[in-house]
Amino acid sequence: RLVESGGGLVQPGGSLRLSCAASGFTLGYYSIGWFRQAPGKERERVSCISSTGASTYYADSVKGRFTISRDNAENTVYLQMNSLKPEDSAVYYCYAAYSRYEYWGQGTQVTVSS
């Protein structure tokens, strides 16, 4: 399974680092995506990273502010979020995919508000 952590309440302009830890399987084989969903909106892909970390993707809305990384030895993927804006508020989900296998985490709430 996947377990996200690191969400919380932060003021605009602040930072948070989300973690996605895998248990029961080797995360290093998997491509990982971070998605988010705000109330009344569709789930949005925020960032992705390949299994080796050599390739990354960022949505235009977070480019230059968010950084995805992974530590396969720790079976964990991170999402560093800087310069947070109120519109970044959402439940953030971690997603892992490899061949026919896929996992979703339970989500962690991020709220950006003064």
C-alpha positions in Angstrom: 0.0 0.0 0.0 0.9 3.7 -0.3 0.8 6.1 2.6 1.0 9.9 2.1 2.1 12.2 4.9 3.2 15.8 5.3 0.0 17.7 4.6 -1.3 20.4 6.8 -2.3 24.1 7.0 0.2 26.6 5.7 0.1 30.3 4.9 0.4 31.6 1.3 4.0 31.6 0.2 4.9 28.8 2.6 6.2 25.4 1.9 5.3 21.8 2.6 7.0 18.5 1.8 4.7 15.5 1.1 6.0 12.0 1.4 4.6 8.8 -0.2 5.9 5.7 1.4 5.3 2.2 0.0 4.9 -1.0 2.0 4.5 -4.5 0.7 6.1 -3.8 -2.7 9.3 -2.3 -4.1 8.6 1.3 -5.2 11.7 1.4 -7.4 10.0 -0.5 -10.2 7.1 2.0 -10.3 6.5 5.3 -12.0 4.9 7.6 -9.4 2.4 10.4 -9.8 1.1 13.0 -7.4 -2.5 14.0 -8.0 -4.8 16.5 -6.2 -8.5 17.0 -5.9 -10.2 20.1 -4.6 -13.9 20.1 -3.5 -16.1 20.2 -6.6 -13.3 19.7 -9.0 -11.9 16.8 -10.9 -8.7 15.0 -9.8 -5.7 16.7 -11.4 -2.3 15.3 -12.2 0.3 17.5 -10.5 3.6 15.8 -11.1 5.1 12.4 -12.1 8.5 10.8 -11.9 9.8 7.7 -13.7 11.0 4.7 -11.9 14.7 5.7 -12.2 14.0 9.4 -11.5 15.4 10.4 -14.9 12.2 11.8 -16.2 9.7 14.1 -14.5 6.5 16.0 -15.4 4.9 19.0 -13.8 1.6 20.6 -14.5 1.9 24.2 -15.7 0.2 25.4 -12.6 3.0 24.1 -10.3 6.0 24.3 -12.6 8.9 26.1 -10.9 7.3 25.8 -7.5 7.0 22.0 -6.9 9.8 19.4 -7.1 9.2 15.7 -7.2 12.0 13.3 -6.1 12.4 9.8 -5.0 14.6 7.7 -2.7 14.2 4.1 -3.9 16.4 2.9 -1.0 13.8 4.3 1.4 10.9 3.2 -0.8 9.6 6.8 -0.7 8.7 9.6 -3.1 8.6 13.2 -2.2 6.8 16.3 -3.4 8.4 19.6 -2.2 6.0 22.4 -2.6 7.2 26.0 -2.3 5.5 29.3 -2.8 2.2 27.8 -2.0 -1.0 29.5 -3.2 -4.6 29.2 -1.9 -5.5 27.5 -5.2 -3.1 24.7 -4.3 -5.4 23.6 -1.5 -6.7 20.1 -2.1 -6.3 16.5 -1.1 -3.1 15.2 -2.5 -2.9 11.6 -3.6 0.1 9.4 -4.5 -0.2 6.9 -7.4 2.1 4.1 -8.3 2.0 2.2 -11.6 4.1 -0.7 -13.1 2.9 -3.0 -15.8 -0.6 -4.1 -14.7 -0.1 -3.1 -11.1 -1.3 0.2 -9.6 -1.8 1.6 -6.2 -3.4 4.7 -4.8 -2.8 6.2 -1.4 -5.5 7.5 0.9 -4.6 11.2 0.4 -3.3 14.0 2.6 -5.0 17.3 3.0 -3.1 20.5 2.1 -4.7 23.8 3.0 -3.2 27.1 2.0 -4.8 30.0 3.9 -4.0 33.0 5.9 
